[in-house]
Amino acid sequence: MTANKKTEGRLESRFLCADLVHVTWAADGQLHEDDGNLEDVSPSGCRLLMGQTISENTAVEIRCGDNVFNGTVRYTRTSDIGFDLGIQFAQRGTWKREDFEPQHLLDVNTLLRENA
């Protein structure tokens, strides 16, 4: 493995998706908010694509429609079109497909099994 590749931190399957979210966080004594895109999700976390970075270990609130997810930024990476943020939900099992299914949800494991 190359030095700049990050090891997978989530034990459960993640689902690729695309859905708009609204993110709120506190930094420098002020409340900040911005829109982003939900890129993938699992029961214990998600990855967001945002136009601005949020510092690691910052608590965030993620809203998608009527659904609210609280978590902490675990990493931020620069991408070609913004910033990828890895979010660990405050409680494992926060996201459940039967409670909230993002738009364009794709179970990569199912796809891999079908093509095997």
C-alpha positions in Angstrom: 0.0 0.0 0.0 1.3 3.5 -0.8 2.0 5.9 2.0 -0.8 8.3 1.0 -3.6 5.8 0.7 -5.9 5.7 3.7 -7.0 2.3 5.1 -10.7 1.7 5.2 -12.0 2.7 8.6 -15.6 1.3 8.4 -16.3 -2.3 9.1 -19.7 -2.5 7.5 -20.7 -2.0 3.8 -21.0 1.4 2.5 -23.4 2.5 -0.2 -22.6 4.9 -3.0 -25.2 7.6 -3.3 -25.9 11.1 -4.4 -28.1 13.4 -2.4 -28.0 17.1 -1.4 -27.4 17.8 2.2 -27.2 20.9 4.4 -24.3 20.9 7.0 -24.1 23.0 10.1 -21.1 23.3 12.4 -19.5 25.7 14.9 -16.0 27.1 14.5 -14.2 30.2 15.7 -17.1 31.0 18.0 -19.5 31.2 15.1 -22.2 28.9 13.5 -21.4 28.0 9.9 -23.5 26.3 7.3 -23.1 25.1 3.8 -24.7 22.7 1.3 -22.9 19.6 0.1 -23.4 16.3 -1.6 -23.7 13.0 0.2 -21.3 10.7 -1.7 -21.6 7.4 0.3 -23.2 6.2 3.5 -22.9 3.4 6.0 -24.5 2.7 9.4 -21.6 4.4 11.1 -20.7 7.3 8.8 -20.7 9.0 5.5 -18.6 10.9 3.0 -19.5 14.4 1.9 -18.3 16.5 -1.0 -18.3 20.2 0.0 -17.1 23.5 -1.4 -15.2 24.3 1.8 -13.2 22.3 4.3 -14.2 21.7 7.9 -11.5 20.9 10.5 -11.0 17.4 11.7 -12.8 16.6 15.1 -15.4 19.2 14.4 -19.0 18.2 15.3 -21.4 18.6 12.4 -25.2 18.3 11.9 -26.2 16.9 8.5 -29.7 17.5 7.2 -31.3 15.8 4.2 -34.9 16.6 4.0 -36.5 15.7 7.3 -33.5 13.5 8.3 -30.9 14.7 10.7 -27.5 13.0 11.3 -25.0 14.2 13.9 -21.3 13.3 13.7 -17.7 14.3 13.8 -15.3 15.1 10.9 -12.6 12.4 10.8 -10.8 13.5 7.7 -10.8 16.1 5.0 -9.1 15.6 1.6 -8.8 18.0 -1.3 -10.5 16.7 -4.4 -10.7 18.1 -8.0 -14.0 19.7 -7.3 -13.9 20.6 -3.6 -13.3 18.7 -0.4 -14.1 15.2 0.6 -15.1 14.9 4.3 -15.3 11.7 6.2 -17.9 11.8 8.9 -18.3 9.4 11.8 -21.8 9.4 13.1 -22.3 10.1 16.8 -23.9 6.6 17.3 -23.1 3.5 15.3 -26.3 2.4 13.4 -27.4 6.0 13.0 -28.2 5.5 9.3 -30.6 2.7 8.3 -31.7 2.2 4.8 -35.3 1.5 5.9 -35.4 4.9 7.6 -33.7 7.0 5.0 -32.8 6.1 1.4 -30.7 8.7 -0.4 -31.3 9.3 -4.1 -29.3 7.2 -6.4 -28.3 4.6 -3.8 -26.0 1.8 -5.0 -25.0 -1.2 -3.0 -21.5 -1.9 -4.4 -21.3 -5.4 -2.8 -24.5 -6.5 -4.6 -23.1 -5.1 -7.9 -19.8 -7.0 -7.4 -21.7 -10.3 -6.6 -23.8 -9.9 -9.7 -20.8 -9.4 -11.9 -18.7 -12.2 -10.3 
